[in-house]
Amino acid sequence: MSFFTTILAILGVSQLYWGWRGYTLAARLIASRGWRWAAIGAALAVYLALFAWNFGWAWRRPTAARLTWSDALLVAPFLWWAVSSMLAFLVVLLLAIPRRVARAARRRGASAGGAIASPARRRFLERTATLAVSAPFIAGAYGLLYGRLNLEITEHSVPLARLPKVFEGFRIAQLSDIHIGPFMPAEQIRKYAEIANGLRPDLIALTGDFVTFDPRTARPVVEALSRLRAPFGVFGCLGNHDAWAGVEDFISELFRLAGVRMLRGEAVPIATGGEWWQLIGVDFQSHSRFGPSPPVARLLGNIEGLVEPDRANILLSHHPGTFDRAAELGIGLSLAGHTHGGQLALEFISPQIAPSRLSTPYVAGWFRKPGGRLYVNRGIGTIGVPIRVGAPPEITVYRLTRG
């Protein structure tokens, strides 16, 4: 069973569970059988209409580059419910195990004439369980209303072998995973572009996934990012969603006209004062099939001959899975995105609780291997659900030093 099939199965079972809980609540609160079934029927009709809108009709509509009333009132609340209720259901399952153990222990104690747990203790445990089950709904609301917009600017000093002295202190700003749409509208992207400009980087790097699925959003995302400015230029690479939307050539040309160069298996020297280092960029590459993207047998095989062994090399690659090969090639610094930092990441509980770990061990932040370093940017957009928990959006600034 695939990951997505498993998620759909859990979602289906969780909705049946919450439907049963809703029925028992209605039975307790509404004495009249007729009114009770009328309320249940109305709630079911609303739920099915929202389900059809989000998973049926909505997929046929063009993706808006601004927040619409239907997205705000019909899409966002339903997606919040779907994710939060599924996670809350998993909490219910986890709590069911110790509950059953405690209940069995009480029964054995009662049959042996032992003490029975006090009502106060039972109430405390019930309230604790209620709070635990409520936590996913609260966290989901936080991630929808605040977490996905809580931009974090991170700055890092990066020692880079063979960096010319004239580039000491050179600053690179990275933006990734834009995913223009109703919950990352063009207006918001323009604000982030102005923030990036305000950081006064020497060069700006864009690491892919400008669109999600709708090719019609290519033009507005390029227009929104066209305001980016840096003395040494704005460069980028493409992501898997740009390939899935079929806009790789089209969006690259739009960016070229806007003064932004997409590096697609290419290298460009960044030069000043007679010295230079090399910036390399590749399209999305993965060892295994990823959605419609076919597997690549030899990662970075198309740029092996471009790496300058006597120069500092920096790679822009949307997928962090290319890092192992990049380090083998001696590429000192790889900049990636793709994972959104897990997007729904609970790594403050455990480092393993992030959905992105199912596809790559490189989820967010710094990684190091002999030959190179990797930084995985959390991106600014979202995918699937407009919620971020434990993975705030990010613009990263790197200050290069001689290492």
N, C-alpha and C positions, 0 to 999 in steps of 0.2 A: 504494500500500500504506500503510495507516494505521500510526501509531506502535505501537499494541498488537499489530497483526498482525506487524510487523517484530520486535518483542520475542519473540513466540511462535515465530516462525521461527528466530531465533537460538537461543532456548532449546532447540528441538527438535534443531537441528544439533549444538549443544554436547553434548546428552545422548547422541547417537549417537557423537560423538567420544570422550567419556569411557567409554562402553560398550566401544568398540574398545580403548581403553587398558587397561581392566580385563581384557578378554579376553587381550591380549598379556601382561599381568602374570601372569594365572593360568597361561598356557601356559609361562611361564618358571619359575614357582615350583612347579607341581604336575605331576610327571612322568606320573602315571597319567591316561590319557585319561578313564576312568570317573569318578574323583574330581574331575577338572578340570571336567567338564560338570555334575557334581552341585553343585559350588560355584558355577558360573556360573548354573545354574538357580535355586538358592536365593537368590542375590543379586538376580536378575531378579524373582523372586516378591516379595521384600521391597520392591524398588523400585516395582513396579506396585501393590502394596497401599498403600504410602505415597502414591503418585501419586493413586490412586483416593480415598483418605481426604481428601487436601488439595484436590483439584480436582473431586471428585464428591460423595461422601457428606457431607463437611464443610459444603458450601454449603447442605445441607438442614437442618442442625442450628441451633437457636437460638444466637445469640451470647451467650456467658457474660460476665457482668460481673465475673468473677474468673478467675484462672489455674487451669485444670484439669489433671489428669494427662495427658489426651490432647493438650492443647495443648502442654504442656511436653515430652512425649516423642515425639509424632508430628508435630505441626505445626511447631514451631520448628526442629527439626533439618532437616526436609525443606526448609523455605523457605530456611534458611541454605545448604543444599547447592545448591538451584536457582539462587539469585542468585550465590553465590560461584563455582560451576562455570561459569556463563555468562560472568561477567567474566574468569575464568581462561582460558576458551576464546578470548576476544577477545585476551588477552595472548599466547596461543600463536600466533594469526594474525599479530599484530604482529611477534613474534620470528621468524616463519617467513621474512619478507622479507629481513632482513639475513643470516640463516643461508644462504639460497639464494644470495645475492650472494657471500658469503664462500666458499661451497663451489665456486661457479663460478670464482672467482678462484684458489682453490687448484688446481683442475684445470688451468686455463690455465698457472699457474706450474709445475706438475709436468710438463706436456707440453713446456714450453719449457726444462726443466732447472733451474728456479728452486728456491728453498728451500721446504720443506713445513712448515706450522705445527707447532710442538713439541707433544708430548703434554700438557705442563704447561699450555700456553696453551689447548688444547682443553678440558682439565678445568676450568679457571677459567671459561671461557665457558659450559660446561654447568652448572656450579654456579650461576652468575649467572642463567642462564635458569630453573633450577629454583626459585631464590629469587623471581624475578619472578612465576612462575606460582603459587607458593604464597601470594603477598601477598594476593590477593583472599579466600582462605579464612581467613587470619589476620585481615584487616580485617573480614570478615563476622562472625567469632566475637566480635571486639571490639565491633562495633556491636550485636550481639544481647545480649551479656551485660553490657555496660557503657555503650556509647555512647548507647543509647536512654534510659538512666536518669540520665545525667550532666547534671543540671539546671544551667543557667546563668542567673543573675540579672543582667540588664544594666540599667544606669541611664543616662539621658540627660537633659541639660538642653536644653529646646526653646524657642527664642524664638518668640513668637506675637504677631503684630500685633493691635492693638486689645484685648489682654487687660487687663481692669481691674486697677488697682493692688492691690486687695484680694486678688486671686488669685495674686499673685507667690509662687512656690514651691509652688503647688498640685501635688499628686502623683497621677498616674494609673497604676494597675497593669493590665497587659494579659495575659490568658491566651487562647490560641487553639488550635483543632484538637485537641480533647480526644480524640475517637475512642475512647470507652469500649469495652472488650472484654477478652479474656483477657490481652493484653499492655499494657493500660492499665486495670487493674481499678478498681472503685469505691474500694477502700481506698487505692490510690495517688493517685487524684484528690483524696480527702479530705486527704491529706498535702500535696499541692500547694496546696489551698485554705488550709490552715493556714499554709503558707509565705507565700502572698500576703497573708493577714491580718497576719502578723508584720512585713511590710514597712511597715505603717501608711500605706497610701495614703488619699487623700481620696476617691477614686472608683475603682471597679474596672470594667474593660471586658472583655467576652467577645466574641471575634470569630468565632464559628461553628464548624460541624462538631463538634457535640456527640456525634452518633452516626456510624455508618458506613453500614450497610445495613439493620440489623435494627431495626424500630420499637419492639420490646419493650425496647430498652435506653434508651429516652427517660426512663422513670421513675427508674431507678437513677442515671443521670448527673445529673439534676436534684437528686436527693436528696444526692448527693455534693458538688455545688456550692452547695447551699443554705446551707452554713456560711459562705460569703463574707460579709464585713461591711466597710462603709466609711461614713464620716459622710455623704457626699453620695450614697450609693447604689451599686447594682450594675446596670449596663446591658449590653446585648449586641445582636448581630445574628446572623442565621442564615446557614449555609453551604450549599454545593451538596449535601453528603451529607444534611443535614437535609431538604432538598427531595426528594432521591432516595428517602429512606426514607419520605416522605409524612407527616412528623411536624411540619411547620411550625406548624400551628394548635395541635396537641395539646401540643407541648413549650413553646410560648409561654405557654399557659394554665398548665401546670405551673410554669414559672418565675414567672409572676405570683403564683401562690399561695405560692411560696417567697420572695417579696419581691424578685424580679429582673425588670426590665422589658426585654423585647425590643423594639427599635426597628425597625419594619418600614415604612420609608418615612415615618418620623416624626421630629420634632425636639422636644427638651425643654430648657428653660432650666436652667442650673446657676447658682443664685443665692445670694448672701449679702451682707449689708450694703447692700442696695439696688442692687447691681451684678450683672451676669450675663453669661455667655457661653453659646453654644448647642452642644448635642450632637445629632448627627444619625445615624440608622442606616438601613441598607437591607438587603433580602434579596440573595442572590447574583445578580449581573448579569454578563453577558459579551457582547461584541460577536459572537462566533461561538458556534455550538452546542457545548456542553460536556457530553458524555454525554447523559443525558435532558433536560438543561436547555436550553430553546430560546434562540436568540440574542435580544438586546435591541437594537433598532435605535438607540435614543437612551439611552445610559447616563446614569443619574441623572436621567432626565427626570421621574421621580416626585417628586423633592425639589428641583428647581430653584427653585420658588416659596418653599421654606422657608428658603433661605440668607439670612441677615441680613448685608447688605453692610457695615453699620456696627458689627458685632459680631465677636468671635472665634468661628469655627466649627470644630468638630472632627467628622470623619466616621468612623463605624465601618462598614467594608465588607469582608466576608470576602475578596472577590476584589480583588487589587491592581490589576487591569486598569481599575478605575474611576478611578484616580488622575489620568490625563490630563484627564478631564472635570472632576474635582473641582478641580484647579488652575485650569482655565479659569473655574470658578464662583467662585474666590476663597476656597475652603475652605482655611484655613491649615494644617491638619494632618489627614492621613488615616492611620488605623490599620487594618492588614489582616493576613491570615494566608494560609491556603490552600496555600502551597507547601511547607511543612515545611522551608524553607530548602534544598530539594533532597532532603532525607532521605538519599540516597546521593550526597553532593556531594564531588567531588574538586577543589574550587576552589583548594586549596593547590598543585595542579599547574597548573591553568588555570581562569580565571574562567568559561569556557564549559562546564565539565564538571559539569553539574547537570541531571537530567532535567526539572526544572520550567522550564528556559529554553525548552523546546519549546512552552510555552503562554503564558509571560509573561516579559518582560525583568526584572521586579521579583521577584527570588527571595528576597532576605533583606537586612535592614538598611535604611539610609537612602537615599532618593532625593529629588531636589529639582528643581522646575520653577518658572518664574515664576508666582507666585500661591499656591504651597503646597509642603508637604513630605509625604513618605510614609515610614512605617516598616512593614516587613514582618516580623512576628513569626514565629519558626520553629515555634511550637506546642509541645505537649508529647506528643501522640500520634503514632502511625505509621499508614501505610496500605499494604496489599499485603503487605509483609514487615516483621516487627518488628525492623528494623535501622536504626540511624542511624550514618552515617560522615561526618565533616566538617560535621555540622549538628546540634549538641546541642540538646536541648529547652530551651525558654526561657520565662522570665517577665520581662517588660519593665516598667520603672518610668520614667515620664516626669515631669520636674520642669519645669512651665511657668514661663517668665519673659516679661517684657514685651519685645517686639522691635519 
